[in-house]
Amino acid sequence: MNKPNLSYCKQCTFPSSSAVPLEYDNNGICSGCQTSNQRLNIDWSRREKLFLDLIEQYKSKNNYYDCLIPVSGGKDSYYQIHKIKEYGLNPLLVTYHGNNYTETGIKNLNNMRDVFNVDHIFFTPSINTLRKMNRVCQILMGDMNWHAHAGIYTYPMRVAIEKKIPLMVWGEHGFMDLGGMYSYNDFVEFTYRYRFEHALRGFEWYDIIKASIKYNDPIEEKEMIQWKYPTDEEIESVGLRGIYISNFFKWEANKHGKMMVEKYGFKLPGTPFERTYRKMSNLDDMHENGIHDYMKWVKFGYGRATDHTSKDIRDGLIDRNQGIKEVLKRDHIKSKDLRRWLKYVGWGEKKFDEIADKFRDPSVWWISGNTWIKKDIDGVEREYGKVNLTKKDRIKFYNE
């Protein structure tokens, strides 16, 4: 079989197999780097005035809350609240609690209500439902955390409609920040399409129910109510709108994180993550930087270290050679939180590996003997473990 021919951005560490929409210019620079560079030429004082004009339209006259902020309790959540309170608005915080918080993450989450003097609504699903969704979604799409992506992009909208709060404030647009999916001049806002096609991998709540029946792990419709997106009529009745604060204020996650530590007592974990060198990211879910991210490595051949080094290279905090060292050191690690997840869902590691292998992209991986091979960012072809595919699947996906 032919070996894949991956390419990498000449400025950061993103590969052409990126999970986010990504393109390269004639100089081999990815669209994420190009979009990030736009921040240097934006008149941020003008953007602030646009923000002031916008929020003036939404200051509540008949409602106690001026806006709603979906929050996980991370550094970005803190910064969103900080900016909104700085401009005199009273937000309602809404959190989807997926039962995977780190010890530090839950402390930060609980601390927000106190330090910002705000009201805070939590949704914590049934643990039994969560276990089933973890198993079903891992088999269906190779993403045990679908429930969390769907939860944060659905439950806050339901609350906004219930409370009749028309303005929702997000942090940065993830795919614009990572891959340059949009320009900063687009003033992109939250859409159902982005939620469905990207955050939810193209699956809705009814797809999960169908899959649960197919895989003999049935989930009932009544268990899925909080993952059901509001109708167009419900959204229009409130005039619900979701803005990204990064369109109005320069988004500098590392700088903001330090500010939140100093100003509001945001806590960092004592134990570092295995798959990234950053300490203050994704504390709301121990698997996001761990085994969930390992699945991105399995699928696309890169992981969280690539995401973080690319961002830090763009911000001038490290150079590309430093980034490459971190990527080669961390992206392939099968993190220890897998043990917790396997116990949580009642699986063995062999079953996990067999299912995971079915999601490997043949444009990234190839098989030599009974070993997975991948060409890394430094041009070296390396072996990454035993193949767990059946003969039928090897023929189907890899033309063996």
Disulfide bonds with the S-S distance in Angstrom:
none
